[in-house]
Amino acid sequence: MSDKSKVIFGNIMPEAVYKKAVKTKEKNIKKFGDDSKANYPVKISANPYIGESLGVQNIEVLPEGALTNGTLPFDSEKGLIVGNIRMGFGHYRISMAIASCAKYLGYTPYWMDLNSYPHTTCTKVISAQNNLYSLGSRLSKNPIFNKLVWEPVNYEGFRALAYNAADQKNAELMAPVYKNVPKNIPVVGTHVWPAQAAVHAGMKYVVNAIPDNWPMALHFSEGSVHTIQCRNAYMGYRILNGMNKKTVCKPMPQDDLVYTGHYIDHELTSNIEADCEARIQRRKNKKPMRFLLTIGGAGAQKEIFAAIISYLLPKIQKKEAALYVNVGDYRQVWEDLKKEIREMAPYVHEHMGDFKETESFAADALKPETEVEGIHGFYHENIFEAVYCTNLLMRSCDILVTKPSELAFYPVPKLFIKRVGKHEMWGAIHSAEVGDGTLECRDIPHTIQMIDQFLETPLLDEMCENIINNKKAGLYDGGYKVVELAMGLKEKRS
C-alpha cells in the first residue's frame, strides 16, 4: 500500500509536510502506545438501545485474550459496518440514518464506534482529539478566540492537504481495531477516521460519507468512495479547490466521488408528507406552534436557548407556542435553564431518562387529537438515547431550532442559530437555497425576529411545501443511496 501521507490523489506533499505528519504519529505513539501487533478479539452483540428500532448490532473490540462467548455471527452476505466515532452528536446521528436505511433495505447494520475501545491506541487518540474539539467549541463563545483561532482552524486549517497528510498517519494507529473484522464486509464511515482506518486495515469495500458541504481535505480517505450530500460541494471536492493554497491540484478520480443527497433516516423520509401536512393543519387550526430546541454534543448553546425560552414564555402561556427542549446527555444544562428562568416552572414537563416514556410521548404527539402545551424537557444519560430523542421528536415538531451542522440536512422546517465553526455556515446556506430552513441567525435579536416570522406569517407552510417537493426530487434519499453504493461495491468488485 502506498504511503497516503506522501501523495494525496496524485498530489505530492512537500518533504516538510510529510516529516511533520510522521512526527505527529511518533508523538501519539509515545503518548498513547503502538498496538499495531496486537490481536484484539471481536464480539458481536445486540445493541441494547437502538438494536430493536434500527436493527443494529454492536462490534465490540475486546482486550487481547478476552473470551468471545455468546458472540453473534457476522452476516457475510447482508452485513454492513457503520464505522463512526462520538465527536459531538453529529456523526452518531448520521450513523443512525445509515443504519436505518440499511435495515429498511434488508441489510444487517453493524455499529462500530472507534471511540469506544478504551484499551486501544485508536480510541486513546480519538478521545484526545474529541476532548480538544469540545474544548474549542466551548471556548468559541469568546469572540476573540472564535475570530482568531476557532473559525480559521475549522475553515482553512482543516481544508489543507497538509492536514490530511497528518490525519492519514494517525489513522495508521487506528487500523488494528479492524484486524479481526471480516475484510469482505462493506464499511460506511460517517467520520473520515473510521474510513481511513478501514482502508489502512485492508477492508475491501469502503464508503466515506462526508458530512460537510464546505470542501475540506480533512474529509479525504483515499482508497474509499466519497459521498457528498450537496451538489454545490461536488466541484470543490472534485478539484481539491483551495486545498494547497493557490496551487492547482490534481483532481480526484471521477469514480471516487458520488453525490447522493441528504443522509436521512428511513422513518423520517417515509413520513415526510404526513408530517408536513400535520404541521400545516396545526397552524391553520391555531394550535400551539411546536419548537424543538436541540443542544449539540459540545453543549455550547445554552445562552441562546435561555433567550428563546424567555421570549416565548408569554406565547406559551397563551398557548400560541410549545417547546421541546432536548439537552441530550447534558443534565446540568437543563438544571441551569430552570434556575436562570424561574418563570418557566409552571409550564415544565420533565422527561428525564426513561426512554420508553420518551418514545411513548413522541408517538402520542403525532396523533391529530393530541394537544402539546408548555415546555417539555428531555434528558437521557445514554448517548444513543440522547441523540435519537431528537429524531423521535422531530416528526411531531413544527420548527427545529439548531445550529447549522448535520441537522441542517433533515426534512423538517428549521431555524438556524449561530454556528460553532465557520464550516457549518454552508449548511444554513444550502438549507435556505432548497427552502427547508432559514438563514443563519448569528445573534439573539435575529433569532427572535425569525421566531416571529414563523408565528406571524405562512413561512412554516412554505417550508413544508418545499420539503415535499424536495422529497419528490430525491433530495433526502442519500441514506439509501450510500447503503446501495457500499453493497454495490461488493457486488461489482466480486
Long-range contacts (C-beta under 8 A, 24 or more apart in sequence): 1-200, 4-168, 4-196, 4-199, 4-200, 4-222, 4-223, 5-165, 5-166, 5-168, 5-169, 6-165, 8-161, 8-164, 8-165, 8-168, 8-217, 8-220, 8-222, 9-220, 9-222, 9-240, 9-249, 9-250, 9-251, 9-252, 9-253, 9-256, 10-250, 11-161, 11-240, 11-244, 11-249, 11-250, 13-161, 13-162, 13-165, 17-161, 17-162, 17-165, 18-165, 20-162, 20-165, 20-166, 21-162, 21-165, 21-166, 21-168, 21-169, 22-169, 24-166, 24-169, 24-170, 25-169, 25-170, 25-172, 25-173, 28-121, 28-125, 28-170, 28-173, 29-121, 29-173, 31-124, 31-128, 32-121, 32-124, 32-125, 32-128, 32-173, 33-121, 33-124, 34-121, 34-173, 35-120, 35-121, 35-122, 35-176, 36-172, 36-173, 36-175, 36-176, 38-64, 38-120, 38-176, 38-179, 39-64, 39-179, 39-180, 40-64, 40-117, 40-120, 40-176, 40-177, 40-179, 40-180, 41-65, 41-66, 41-67, 41-68, 41-180, 42-68, 42-71, 42-180, 42-181, 43-68, 43-70, 43-71, 44-71, 44-72, 44-73, 44-74, 44-110, 45-70, 45-71, 45-72, 46-72, 47-111, 47-384, 49-355, 49-382, 49-384, 49-385, 49-388, 50-96, 50-99, 50-111, 50-384, 50-388, 53-388, 54-96, 54-99, 54-100, 54-103, 54-109, 55-99, 55-102, 55-103, 55-108, 55-109, 56-82, 56-99, 56-103, 56-109, 56-110, 56-111, 57-108, 57-109, 57-110, 57-111, 58-110, 58-111, 58-112, 59-110, 59-111, 59-112, 59-181, 60-117, 61-117, 61-120, 61-177, 63-119, 74-110, 74-182, 74-185, 75-108, 76-182, 76-184, 76-185, 78-106, 78-107, 78-108, 79-107, 79-108, 79-110, 79-182, 79-185, 79-186, 80-107, 80-108, 80-109, 80-110, 80-185, 80-186, 80-187, 80-188, 80-483, 80-486, 80-487, 81-110, 81-112, 81-181, 81-185, 81-186, 81-187, 81-188, 81-198, 82-109, 82-110, 82-111, 82-112, 82-188, 82-190, 83-112, 83-114, 83-187, 83-188, 83-189, 83-190, 83-191, 83-194, 83-195, 83-197, 83-198, 84-111, 84-112, 84-113, 84-114, 84-189, 84-190, 84-191, 84-194, 85-113, 85-114, 85-115, 85-126, 85-130, 85-191, 85-193, 85-194, 86-113, 86-115, 86-116, 86-130, 86-297, 86-383, 87-115, 87-126, 87-129, 87-130, 87-133, 87-191, 87-297, 88-133, 88-134, 88-137, 88-296, 88-297, 88-298, 88-405, 89-296, 89-297, 89-328, 89-383, 89-386, 89-387, 89-406, 90-211, 90-296, 90-297, 90-405, 90-406, 90-407, 91-190, 91-191, 91-211, 91-406, 92-383, 92-384, 92-387, 93-387, 93-390, 93-391, 93-406, 93-407, 94-190, 94-209, 94-211, 94-263, 94-406, 95-190, 96-265, 96-387, 96-388, 96-391, 97-263, 97-264, 97-265, 97-479, 98-188, 98-190, 98-209, 98-263, 98-479, 98-482, 98-483, 100-265, 100-266, 100-267, 100-479, 101-265, 101-266, 101-479, 101-480, 101-482, 101-483, 102-483, 103-266, 104-266, 104-480, 105-480, 105-483, 105-484, 107-483, 107-487, 110-185, 112-177, 112-181, 112-187, 112-194, 114-174, 114-177, 114-193, 114-194, 114-197, 117-177, 120-176, 120-177, 121-173, 121-174, 121-176, 122-173, 122-174, 122-175, 122-176, 122-177, 122-197, 125-170, 125-173, 125-174, 126-174, 126-193, 133-298, 134-297, 134-298, 137-296, 137-298, 137-300, 137-420, 137-421, 138-298, 138-299, 138-300, 140-300, 140-420, 140-421, 141-300, 141-303, 150-421, 151-421, 151-422, 152-422, 154-421, 154-422, 154-423, 154-424, 155-214, 155-421, 155-422, 155-423, 158-216, 158-217, 158-218, 158-423, 159-214, 159-215, 159-216, 159-217, 159-218, 159-242, 159-243, 160-217, 160-243, 160-244, 161-217, 161-240, 161-243, 161-244, 161-249, 162-217, 163-216, 163-217, 163-218, 164-217, 164-218, 164-220, 167-192, 167-193, 167-196, 167-218, 168-196, 168-222, 171-196, 171-197, 171-199, 171-200, 172-200, 174-200, 175-200, 175-201, 176-201, 177-201, 178-202, 178-203, 184-490, 186-486, 186-487, 186-489, 186-490, 187-486, 188-482, 188-483, 188-486, 189-221, 189-224, 190-263, 192-218, 192-219, 192-220, 192-221, 195-221, 195-224, 196-221, 196-224, 198-224, 199-223, 199-224, 204-490, 204-493, 205-486, 205-489, 205-490, 205-493, 207-482, 207-485, 207-486, 207-489, 209-263, 209-482, 210-237, 211-263, 211-406, 212-423, 212-424, 212-426, 212-427, 213-426, 213-427, 213-430, 214-422, 214-423, 214-425, 214-426, 215-240, 215-241, 215-242, 215-243, 216-243, 216-423, 217-243, 222-256, 224-256, 225-255, 225-256, 225-257, 225-258, 225-485, 225-489, 226-252, 226-256, 226-257, 226-258, 227-257, 227-258, 227-259, 227-260, 227-478, 227-481, 227-482, 227-485, 228-257, 228-258, 228-259, 228-260, 229-259, 229-260, 229-261, 229-262, 229-263, 229-409, 229-478, 230-259, 230-430, 231-259, 232-426, 232-430, 232-433, 233-426, 234-259, 258-481, 258-485, 260-477, 260-478, 260-481, 260-482, 260-485, 261-474, 261-475, 261-476, 261-477, 261-478, 261-481, 262-409, 262-410, 262-411, 262-475, 262-476, 262-477, 262-478, 262-479, 263-409, 263-478, 263-479, 263-482, 264-409, 264-410, 264-411, 264-476, 264-477, 264-478, 264-479, 265-391, 265-479, 266-479, 266-480, 267-391, 267-395, 268-391, 268-394, 268-395, 268-410, 268-411, 268-412, 268-476, 269-411, 269-471, 269-476, 269-477, 269-479, 271-395, 272-411, 272-467, 272-468, 272-471, 272-476, 273-468, 273-471, 275-366, 275-395, 275-396, 275-412, 276-464, 276-465, 276-467, 276-468, 277-464, 278-366, 278-368, 278-396, 279-398, 279-413, 279-460, 279-461, 279-464, 280-460, 280-461, 280-464, 281-368, 282-398, 283-398, 283-458, 283-460, 283-461, 287-371, 288-316, 288-319, 288-320, 288-321, 288-322, 288-371, 288-372, 288-373, 289-320, 289-321, 289-322, 289-398, 289-399, 289-454, 289-455, 289-460, 290-321, 290-322, 290-323, 290-324, 290-365, 290-372, 290-396, 290-397, 290-398, 290-399, 291-321, 291-322, 291-323, 291-324, 291-397, 291-398, 291-399, 291-401, 291-415, 291-451, 292-323, 292-324, 292-326, 292-390, 292-393, 292-394, 292-397, 292-399, 292-400, 292-401, 293-323, 293-324, 293-325, 293-326, 293-401, 293-402, 294-326, 294-328, 294-390, 294-400, 294-401, 294-402, 294-407, 295-326, 295-327, 295-328, 295-330, 295-333, 296-328, 296-402, 296-403, 296-405, 296-420, 297-328, 298-420, 299-327, 299-328, 299-330, 299-333, 300-420, 301-403, 301-417, 301-418, 301-420, 302-333, 302-336, 302-337, 304-417, 304-418, 304-444, 304-447, 305-333, 305-337, 306-337, 306-340, 306-341, 307-444, 307-447, 307-448, 308-401, 308-447, 308-448, 308-451, 309-337, 309-341, 309-344, 309-375, 310-341, 310-343, 311-448, 311-451, 312-451, 313-341, 313-343, 313-344, 313-347, 315-455, 316-347, 316-373, 316-374, 316-375, 317-347, 319-373, 320-455, 321-455, 322-372, 322-373, 322-374, 322-375, 322-376, 323-374, 323-375, 323-376, 324-376, 324-378, 324-393, 324-397, 325-375, 325-376, 325-377, 325-378, 326-378, 326-379, 326-386, 326-389, 326-390, 326-393, 327-377, 327-378, 327-379, 328-379, 328-380, 328-386, 328-387, 328-389, 329-379, 329-380, 329-381, 329-382, 329-383, 329-386, 330-379, 331-379, 331-381, 334-377, 334-379, 337-377, 344-375, 347-373, 347-374, 347-375, 348-374, 348-375, 348-377, 349-374, 349-375, 349-376, 349-377, 350-376, 350-377, 351-376, 351-377, 351-378, 351-379, 352-377, 352-378, 352-379, 353-379, 353-380, 353-381, 355-380, 355-382, 355-385, 355-389, 358-385, 358-389, 358-392, 359-392, 362-392, 362-393, 362-395, 362-396, 365-393, 365-396, 366-395, 366-396, 372-396, 398-454, 398-460, 399-454, 399-460, 404-428, 404-431, 404-437, 404-440, 408-437, 409-478, 411-436, 411-467, 411-470, 411-471, 411-476, 412-436, 412-467, 413-437, 413-454, 413-459, 413-460, 413-463, 413-464, 413-467, 414-438, 414-463, 415-441, 415-447, 415-450, 415-451, 415-454, 416-440, 416-441, 417-441, 417-447, 418-442, 418-443, 434-466, 434-470, 434-475, 435-462, 435-463, 435-466, 435-467, 435-470, 436-463, 436-466, 436-467, 436-470, 437-463
